[in-house]
Every structure is written in C-alpha cells, then in structure tokens.
Amino acid sequence: MRAIIPVAGFGTRLKPHTYSAPKVLLNVGGKPIIGHIVEKLLSENIKKATFVIGHLGEQIQEYISNKYPELKADYVEQKEMLGLGHAIYTAVPTFDEEDIFIILGDTVFDVNLKDVFKKKQTALGVKTVDDPSRFGVAVLENGKIWKLVEKPKTPISKLALVGLYYISNKNLLIECLNDLVEKDIRTKGELQLTDALQIMIDKGEAITTFNVDGWFDCGKPETLLSTNQFLLSHNGTNRKIESVVTIDPVFIAKNAKVSNSVIGPFTTIAEDCVIEDSVIKNSIINKGAQVKRTMLENSIIGNNAIVKGNYKKLNTGDSSEIELY
C-alpha cells in the first residue's frame, strides 16, 4: 500500500508561523504534525508514501529523509493550488500499488486502520459533527455512500469527511481523476477529491465509511492547541527539572534549557528552546525559541522567536484594584 499525503497548502490560517515553515512542520505534542502521521503509517506497516509538496516543500523533504529513512518517500510538486483533487491527480505517476491511502497533511488521527484495510473495500473516514457546512459530507443508503457533497449550504448529512481515504481500486480512481481534470469539473472554484470519488460511485464503485472518533485538526491556532492537549494527555514526557515546576502533562525536549519556571499543563517545549523565569501553560514553544521573564497562556511561539518581559514593582494601599497588561 502507498500513502498519498498532500502538504502543498500555504497554511493561511496559521500565519505568521507559516511564512517561514510549512504548516505540517509545526510542533504539536512534541513533534511536527507530519511526524505523527508518518509514525502512524509506519506502525501500520505502510512504508511507501508520496508527498505532494509546494510552499517550502524542501523543508518537508529534508525532515522526512533525515527523520524517517525507513520510509520510501517520493515527492511531487503541485505547482498550482487548484484543489485537493488536483493534488491527488498530481501524485498519480507514483501510484505503484493497487491500494492507496490518502491522508490530509494537517490531520492527526487515532483509529485502528488494520480493520479498515483488511476488508479490501474503498472506505472514507467520517465523524459526526454539529456543523457540516465546514466539511465534505457523506450521505449513506444501506451502509453505502450514494452522494458526497463538499461544504453543503443546507444540512443533508452530519457525517463529515475527516481527511482519511482508503482506495482499493486505484485504476478507477485514476480514471475518475482524469475525468475531473479533463472536463474541468469544479466545486467552489476548485478540483475537489469529493467530486472524483462521486464519479467513482456513479461508475459503480461501492464505497463505505469507517468511524474516526480520534480525529484532530491542526489547521488553525485554536485547533492546534487543542490537538496539543490531546497528544500530551497520552504521550507527555512528564520530565522533572531542577528549579522548574512542571504541571503535567507537558513535553519538554531533552536539549531544551529550562530554569526557574513553571511549565504546564498542556505545554510543549521543542528542541533547543531556552526558557527562563517564566510561567507557561497551554502553549506551544517551537524549536529554538527563547522565552524569558514572561507569563504565557494559549500561545504559539514560532521557531527561533524571542519573547522577553519585565517584572513590575508595586506598592499598593488597602482596597486597591490594579490590572497589569
């Protein structure tokens, strides 16, 4: 089986962090987003992957080749951002296995894939959501998908597609992607993967679903922080450091230098960080950043950024009320 991982997006909702680093290299729960995805694939014995790269793609290639040499990785460039369907179409020349597993690059997931793969039937990961207008949705009939709709204005289903697509018939997928591109079939101005999958259904492919309760979006700051909370709850380091109070769960990289501080809960301190005289909770401090004399909460600090604060001296009378910003 080969995994197809589109990672060419600009990460607009995560600016300014994505000006200098691809979204999938942002740290969450102790490693880059893409690291969680690759390690899940390797645990499922998927050792081939195609990365559809674009913006700052060379950084992704360098990270994958250095960190996961056991993965047979190919890289294709999506030169125009024409939609997810176009991204998968760009990867077609690397389809050398009958089974294809597509994973969106900003999705961290926790699901037993072995049960999905062994059925050898095309299946899409879904989760019931309150607001389906933000997602592609699946409409079922007798346990099979009969219709897929991208971001419906009227709520026809609450089964949202969560970015996991197991394709057991790669030749039909290729045929339908070709139809999509050659006929320029667009929804909301883009070549959508959901439209290619709908063409597969119309041509007779039986597509089912599998539930993904453990699905965590990393596409914007608030969801990145909530995903960080989940990952730390399951895999925090709980590292103890002299002169530092850690309130678990936290992740503190082994070579991070932390002193005279309170860290946590739900805080990630990445490699090469320097933290001094600070209080940090529910935050992500990315690689090489420095935080000194500062209180942070619900924050994301970029690679090699420097944040410094000042302590204040107060002499207040009785019944005073003072707010410091």
Summary of the structure (lengths in Angstrom):
residues: 325
radius of gyration: 22.2
end to end distance: 54.0
largest distance: 79.1
contacts: 1078
relative contact order: 0.13
helix: 27%
strand: 31%
